[in-house]
Amino acid sequence: METPTMMTIQLPGGWLLRHSPKTCGGPAELAWDGKAVLRDFQCRFDGLSDAAFTTRASRFYRKGGQSVASCEGQVSPLSGNALRQITRYGANAARVTWDLSWRKDTVAKIGVEIGSATLIGAWRRVLVIPDFAAWTSGQAAQWHDLTPGKTLVFNPIPLAVVCERDDGVQIEFSMGFDVWRWQRGLGDFGPDRTGVALAVSDQEMTFQRQILRGGEDIMPEAREYRFCSQIAWRAPASVEPAAFPPATQLEFQATGGGLAPLPTVDAGGVLSLALDFAAMPVASVARRDDGSGLPCWESNVTQRAAHRAIRQIAAAGTTGFLRLDGLTPGGCQDGSHCDRKHGAAHWDLQGILTFANWARQCLGDGWTIAAPQPDAPWRLLPSLADPLAVTGFRTSIDEE
């Protein structure tokens, strides 16, 4: 139901989003089972939140199986720092892109926050996948207990933070593919100038993600900055995965020409297939440089090869069962994967989610699809719990 002041987006599993067309941030609220879980997902420039910006434009529409909220705003109508945010919602995860325009000769006295929020309820623990440098050096993800009256601080900004409430509800805040941008922030002011703080009370928790801790002499360069991120959610009693009939393991052609011929089924039969993307033959330039030899999902070469395989499966039928293995994130510094001339730290969770959304659109709603994550911490991330779920966003909606 829409009102003049709020746009609602109905999500699978009893989740509901509310966006205000009068602000350039959001969502204003994420609710489950009729009760708020998250409020005020926002950015802050010093003491000013994006809700106080002058909104220049806002749009709500559906595209490519996603519900999209796009908004732009500025500190004042004719001058001042500006912000553009695009949020692409899937079944249980959203990909967020921020473009922040910093005005010349503007000091960040307090600081700049990107994607902070208030979490409603009593939160008991948090899973932290550390910052890129620590993670690629072997530091493992770790659970931390949350205590009312205490604040947990993590510097630099972690790759992912999964907050768990007493009733088992989970909210994930994860970094986009553009790790190098988050590492640099708004300038070379030092790694201690970025971080995440979790301030816990009995009734709520504040998630503060600071891309720059300010100071009287902290003046970012006047230009546009871009940051990408994900937010995901999971209910405490997730639906058990559907039982799959015995599956035929699909094989890639060694020549890189897509899949070997797919099996056929008799009339009335059901296709049940499995495909492991870890075995997908792609050129060395498309693989992660971490020594694993696995495809990097931020590489266009990897995406094209995976798209070809999914199109072949889609051509085999409009219904069936499909298990996709090998959709597991990893780190890489090959800048060519991100259209960079030189090395650029990135990880490919965002690329996996982008591919998963496209694959669901290509295959349609008639397929039952699973993408299992056998190992921690990936099986603990809400964003990877069911990345190929049916979104319900396949038809157009009216824009505000």
N, C-alpha and C positions, 0 to 999 in steps of 0.2 A: 504493500500500500504506500503510495507517494503522498506527501503533503507539500505545501509551498516551502517548507523549511527542511525537509528531510527526504532523501532517496533511500529506499530499502532494496537490498539484494538478498534474495532467498537462496540459501546454499543447501546442499545435501546433508542429511544426518541431523536435522533440527537446528542448524546454524543460521544466523541472520546478521547481516551487516547493515549499518545505517551510515549514510554519507550526507553531509550538509552541502548543498550547492552554493552556499554563501561563504565557504572557506576554501583555501587552496591546499588543504592537507587531507587528513582522514585515513581510515574511517573514524567517525565519531564514536562508534560503538560496534563491538562484535559480541553477539549474544548466543548462548546455547540453551536449549530447552526453556526459552523464555526469560532467561536471566543473564545479565551482563557479565562478560568475562574480561573484556578489554574495553577501555575508553581512551579517547583522545590520542590516537596514533598521530604524532605531530612532529614538526620541526620548530626549532627556536633559534632566533638570532638575538643574542644577548637576552634581555628580559622580555622579548616580544615573540609570542607564538604565532604560527601561521594563521590561526583563527582571527588574529587582529589585522592581518594584511588586507589591503583593498583587492577584492577578487575581480580579475579582468575577464575570466572566461571559465566555464565549467561545462563538461559534457559527460553523459552517461550513456553507454551504448554496448552492443555485443558484437564481437568480431572474432572469428577463428575459434569458436567454442569457448570464449572467455567473456566475462562481464568486465567492462573497462570503465574506470573512473578517471577523467582527465581534468586537471584544474590548474589555473595560473593566478598568481597574485603578486602584489608588490607592497613594500612598506608604506609608500604613499603613492597617489595616483600618477604622478609625473616623474618621480625620482625615488632613489633608495634601492636597497637590495631587493631582488625579485626571486621568485620560486615557481618552478613548474613541476608538477608531480603527475605521473601516470601509473595507475595501479591496475594490473591485469589479474583478475580473479579466476581461479580454477575451482575444483571441487573442495579442496581443503588446503589450498596454498595460494598465495598471491605474489606476483613479481612486481616490485616497485622500482621506478626510475625517477630520480630527482635531478633537476637541472637548477643549480643555484647560481644566480648572477650577483657577484659582489661589486659594490660601487667603489669607485676610486676614492682614496684617502679616508676610508672607513675603518675605524679601529674595532676589533672584537674585544671589548672590555670584559665581558662575562664569559662568552663562549658561544659555540654553535652546536646545536643538537640536530641529528638526522634520524628520524624514526624512533623517537622516544614514545613511551606509553604508560598508562596506569592500568595495572592488572587487578581485578576485583576479586576479593575473597582471601582465604588463608593459603599461602603458598609455602610448600614444605621443603622443596629442594630444586636444584638447578643443575642441568648438565651443560658443561662448557667444553666445546672444541676450541683449543687455544688459537692464538694468532698464527698466521701462516708460517712465519719463521720458526716458531716453536714446534708447530705441528709437523712440518716437513723435516725437522731435526729429530723427530721421534717422540715428542711429548704427547701422551695419550689424552683422550677426552676423560673428564672426571666429573662425578657427581659431587655437589656441595650442598650441605644442609643450610636451610634458611631459618633464621631466628628473629622473631619480632623485636624491633628496637635496634637491630644491627643493620649495617650496610656492607655489602660485598662489592669490591672494586676490582676490575680486571683491566690491566694495561699491557699492551695496546688492545684495540678492539678485537675480541675473539671472532673466529670464523662463524661460530654458531653458538647460540644460547637457547636451551630448551627449559622453560619454566614449568614446574609441575605443581598443581594445586592439591589440597588435601583430598578432594574427591576424585583425583586422577586426571582431570582436564589438563591438557598440555598446550602451551603456546611456544612457538619457535620463532626466534629472530636470527636470521642468517645473512651473511654477507653475500653480495652478488659475485659474478665472475670476476669483477674488476678489482681484485685485491690490491693491485699497484696503486689505484686511486685512493683507496682507503688508507694505505700505508702513508701516502704523501699528505692526505687530508687537504687543508687549505694552504699548504706551504710547508717548507722544511723548518718547522718549529720544534721538532724533536718528538720521539715516540711517547714521551710522558704527557704530551698534550692531547692524546686521544685515549678513549677508554669507555668502559661500560660500568655503571654503578647500579646496584639493586638495593633500594631502600625498603625495608620490610616492616610492616606493621601487622596488627591482628586482623585487619579488615581489608587491606590492599597492599600492593607492592608497586613501587615506581621503578620502571625500566628507563634508565637514562643512557642514551648512546651519544657521546660527545665526540664530534669529529675535530673539534678544536676547543681546548681550554684557554680562555681568554686572559688578557692582561693589558695594562695601560700602553704597552709598546707592541702589541700583537696586531699587525696590520696585513691581512692577506692581500695578495696581488689582485688587482681589479680585472676580473675575467669571469667566464662561466665555468663552473665545476659540475661534473656529473658523478653520481653515485648510484649503484644498483644494489638491491637487497631483496630478500624474501621474508615473508611472514607466513606461518602455517599454524594449523590448529588440529587438535585431535580430542575426541570424546573419550571418557574413561572406559566405556564398554564398547570398543570398536567391534564392528560386525566381523564374524569369523569368515575367512575367505571361502569362496565357493569350492566345492570338491571338483577336481578336474579328472576327466577320464584319462586313461593312459595316453601319454603324448608321444607323437612322432618327433624326434629331434631333427630339426632342419639343419642343413649344412650350407655354408658359403662356398661358392666356386673359388678355387684357388687363384683364378685369373683376375678376381675382383669384379666379375660380371654379375654380381648379385647372388641370389640363392640358386642352389641346385633345384631341379624340378620338384615341385611340391607333390605330396601324395594326393590321390583322388579318393573320394568316398562314394559309396553306393547311394542310391536314392534312399532318403530317410536316415542316412548316416550322419554323424557329427564329426566335424574337423576338430582335432585336438593336437596342437602343435607347441613346440618349444624351440626357442632360439637364444643362443648365447652370444651377445655382442662382444664379449671378451675375445672371441675367436674370429671376429670380423677382419678380413684382410684389408688393411689400409696402408698407404705409403708411410714410411718412417717419419716424414715431416708432419703427419697427422697424429702421431703418438705422443704420449706424455714423456717428458724428459726426466722422469724420476726413476728410471731404470726398470719400471714394471713392464714396459712394452705394450701397455694397454692404450686403446684409442682415447684421445682427449676430445670430450664432447663440445669444447669451444671451437674446435677446428671445423671449418666448412667442409673439408674433405670427409671427415667422420660423419657429419650430418647428412651429406649427400648419399653416402654409402648406406647409411641406416634407413634413409627415406626410400631408397630403391628397394630394399628388402621388404619394408612394410607395404609398399605399393604392390609388390608381388603377392603378398599374403592377402591383401584386400581384394585382389583380382580373383582369388580362389573361392571367395564366398562372402556373404554378408553376415554370417553367424558362425560361431565356433568358440573354442577355448584356446587361449594363447598365453604361454608363460614366457616372459622376456627376462633373461638373466644378463648380468654384466652391466647393468645400469647403476654402477657404483661410483661415487665421486672420487676424485684424486687431484693432487696438486701438480702444477706445471709452470714453467717459466719461459716457454717458447713464445716469444712475442707475436710471431706470425699468426698464431691461433686467434689473436685479438686485434688483428690488423695493426700491429705495432712493429716498427722497424727493428727495435732492439728488445732485449729480454723484458718481460712483463709478468710479474707474479699473478697467477690466476688459479682458480679451481673451477670445476665444471658441474657443480650442482645445478646452477642456473641452466646450463646447456642441456642437462638431462631432463629437467622439468619442461623446458621448451620443446624438446623432442617428444616427450611423453604426451604433452597436450596435442601436438601435431599428429602423432600416431593415432590417438583416440579419434580425432576428427577424420582422419583418412579411413580408418577401419569402420567407423560408425558405432552406433550404440548396441548393435546386435552381438558383438563379441564380448565374451567374458575374459578379461585380461588381468594378469598378475605380474608384478615385477618384484619378486622377493629379495630381501636383503638379509643374507644369512648371518652377517657379522655385525658386531657393535663397532663404532657407534651408529652406523648407518641405519640399522633396524630400529634405532631409538628416535630417529628424526621424524616428526609428523609429516614433513614435506615428502618423505619417501615411503610413507605408510601405504599409500594407494595412488601413485602419481598418474595412473591411467584411468581413474574413476570417471564415470559419466558425469559431466558437469551440469547438464540441463540448460546450457546457454547456446544451443544450436540455432535459435531463431532470433530475429531482430526484435529490439524493443524501442519504444519511442524515447527520444532524447529529451532531457529537461529543457 
